[in-house]
Amino acid sequence: MKTLLRVFGVILVLVALVVSSLGVVRNFRDAEDAAEYENTMSQGNLEIKELKAQAELLTGESKAAALDSIKQAEDILKDIPSKNTFTFIGVLMVVLVLTSLVSAVLLFVVREKAAKIILAITIVSALIAIVISPNIGGGLTGGASNRTVAMIAAVPAFLSALFAFLISRMKPSNKLA
């Protein structure tokens, strides 16, 4: 049973390393893009303020339509995550890479306390990354959203940490050499 868990664990570690590394690249690139868009967003906020002032001069249905369009534009600008959000998600992806590497070691070196800690760190960092990741598709890495990438990275990282924990909880076998 331990051998089977180790084999699957190593495979999952490799998958977690690849996907988490792609998540790191994706989020840090998105952070750079968000920094570039901050000037554009501030210009957009100024234009929205000007449009609000002009809409106040209108009456009737044209005023309601203009205010509705302005509200939609404001909602779009509010939904765009900041550079810091992408940077934090990138750091969480780095944590998933590191916990996957440690899980790979713990698949072969039995340390129950370390396995518990790695499992807890993996769960917490994966959940936070999934929750705060924006659900915006596209980008240089493909059509998957950041949230989808975080979920895909979290599953093998969690399973490899879980397998390391399960191996550490198993009693040693009494095989005769």
N, C-alpha and C positions, 0 to 999 in steps of 0.2 A: 504494500500500500504506500509506503514511504517513497519507493522508487517511482511509482506512478505519479504521486504528487510532485515529486522533484522534476520529473520530465515535463509535466504540464506547467509547473511553476516556471521553469526556464523558458519555455515557449511564451508564456504570458509576460515574463519579464522583457523578453525581446520585443514583443508587440507593444508593451507599455513604453519602452524606451523610444521606439520609433514614433509612436503617436504623440507621446508627451513632448518629444523634441520638436516635432512639427507644430505642436501647440505653442511651444516657447517662441519659435520663429514667427508664427502667425501673430501672436499677441504683441510681441515687441515691434513688428512691422506696423501693426495697427496703431500702436502707441505713437510711432513716428508720424504716421498719416494724421492722427488726431491732433498732434502738435501743429502740423501744417494747416489744418482746417480751423484752428482756433481763431486766426485772423479773419477768415471768411465768415465764421459764425458771429463774431463781434460785429462785422459789417452788416450781416443779415439782421441782427438785433436792432441796429440803428435804423435800417430800412423799415423794419416792422413798426418801430416807434413813429417814424414819419408817416407810414400808411395809416396808423391809428389816428394821428392828428388829422389827416385828410378825411378819414372815414367819419369823424365826428362832425364834419361839415355837411355830410350827406343826410338825406332823410328817407324814410320809408323803407321799401324793400331793398333798395340799393345799399343803404346803410347796413341792414341786417346781413346781406350777402357779403359785403366787404368785411364786416366784423367776423363772420364765420370763416372766411378765407384767411384772415389774419390769425384767428385762433388755431386753425389747422397748421399754419406755418410755425407758430410758436410751439405747438405740440411736437412737430418734427424736430425742431432745434433742441427741445428738452430731451428727446429720446436718444440723441447722439451722445455716446459715452465720452468721458474725458480721457486724456492721455494717462492720467494716474490709474484709472480703472483698468486699462489694458496692461499697464506695467505691473499692477498687482496680480492680475490673472497670469501674466507671464512668470512672475515669481512663484506663484502656486504651481504652475506647470513644472518649473525647475524642481520644486519640492517633490512632485510626483516622480520625476526622473531619479532623484536621489533616493527616495524611498524604494523605488523599484530596484535600484542597484543594491541597496542594503538587503532587500528581500531576497535577491539572488544569492547573496552570501548566507543569509539565514536559512535558506533551503538546505544547505549542507553543513552549517555549523549550528548546533542546537543551543539556543539561548532564549529561554521562554520569556524572560522579562523584556529583552530587546525586541522580540517578535511582537509582544503586546504593544509596546510603544510605537513601533513602526506601523502596525495595523491601525492604531488610533490616529497617528499623524496622517496616514494615507486617507482614512475616512474623512477626517476634518478638512484637510486641504482639498480633497476632491469635491466634497459637498459645497464648500465655499466657492470654489472655482465654477462649479455648475450654476449655482444660484446667482452669482454676480456677473456671469458672462452674458454679454448682450446677444440677442437672438437676431443678429444681422448677418445675412448670407453674403456670399461673394468674397472677393478679395483675391490675392495672389495665389493662395493655396487651394482654391477651388470654391465650389458653391456651398460648402458646409458652413453653417454659422459657428461662431465661437463657442456657443453653448453645446452644440453637437460635438465639436472637437473635444471639449472638456469631458463630455459624457463618454466618448469613445476612449479617451485616455484614462478615465477613472476606472472603468470596468477591469481591464487587465492589471492595472496597478493594485487595485483592491484585491483581486483574486490571488495575485502572486503573494501579497502580504498575508492574506488569509491562509494560503497553503503553507507558508513559512510558520505561521502561528500553529496550524494544525500539526505540522511535523514536530514542532517543539513540545506539543502536548502529548504526543504518542510515547508510549513506554518503549524503552530500548529493546530490540529483539535479542534473543539469546541464541544466536546462531553459533554453531561450532565451526571453527575454521579448519 
